[in-house]
Amino acid sequence: MAERLKVDGTEPGRLFKDLKRAQESFTALQRVLRVPGVDGLGTADLDKACDRFQEDWRYGTEEIAEQIGRLTDITKKARDDFHEVDVALQRALDQARRKSTDT
């Protein structure tokens, strides 16, 4: 039965890498949004609206980046735990196999 058991252990690692990349993208976006915009391209109302938009996006990207960071940490732990269980299971199966061939 153990010979038929197969689990793809690469997915948690792949998800971790994707989340890490997304977190880096949002961090880069936050740096860009910290830079003051160009004033004087339109009316004072347009400049204010652009500033508010930039502030909203800055806040939103900070929140999203924080949530991605939390999810990345959880995914890393899940990946590490999965690997630990996989190694322990392999050891147990090897030990059971050795015992069965000894008898």
N, C-alpha and C positions, 0 to 999 in steps of 0.2 A: 504494500500500500504506500509506503514512504517513497518509493520510486516514482509514483504518479503525482505526488504533491509538488506543485510548482507555483511559486508566487513571484511576480515581477517586483523586485525590490528597488528598481531604478526610479519609479515614479515619485516617491517622496523627495528624492534628491533633485530630480528635474523640476518639481514644483518649487522647491526651496530656491534653486537658481533663478527661476522666472520671477519669483517674488522679490528676490534680492535685486534683480535688474530693474524691476518696477520701482522699488524703493529708491534706487539710485537716480532714476529718471525724475521722480518727484522731488528729490532733494535738489537736483540741478534746476528744475523748474522754480523751486522756491528761491534759489539764488538769483535767477533772472527777475523774478517778481519783486525782489527787494530793491532793485535798481530803480530810481525815480524815472517816471515816464517823461516824455517830451511834452512840455507845456507850450501853449501858443499855437497849436496846430488848428485850433478851431475857436469857438466862442468859449467864454468862461464856463458856461453851463456844460459844454462838451468836455472841457478839461476836468471839471468836477466829476462828471459821470465816468470818465475814463479812470480817474483816481479811485472812485468807489468800486468800479469793476475790478481794478487791480488789487485793491484791498480784499474784496470778497474772494477773489481767486487765490490770493496769498493765504488767507485763512483756510479756505477749502483744501488747498493742496497740503497745508500743514496737517490738517485733520486726516486726510487720506494717507499721507506718508506715515503718520503715527499708527494708523490702523494696519497698514501694510507691514510696518515694523513688528507690530504685535503678532500678526499672522505669520510673518517670516520666522519669528522666534518659536511659535507653536509648531510650525512645519519642521523646523530644524530638530526640535525635540522629538517629534513623531518619527522623523527619519532616523535619528540616533536610536530611539527605542525600538523601532522596527529592526534595525540592524542587530541590536543586542539580542532581541528575541529570536531572530533568524539564526544567529550564531549558536545560541543555547539550544535551539531546536535541532540544528544540525549535529551538535555534539551528542544530544540525547538519542537521536536516530542512529548515529554511528555506534554509540555504546550498546543500544538495543540490538543492532545488527551483529556486533561482535559477540554478544551474549548468546544470540540465537545460533550462531555458527559454532560456538564452543560446546553447545549441548548436543 
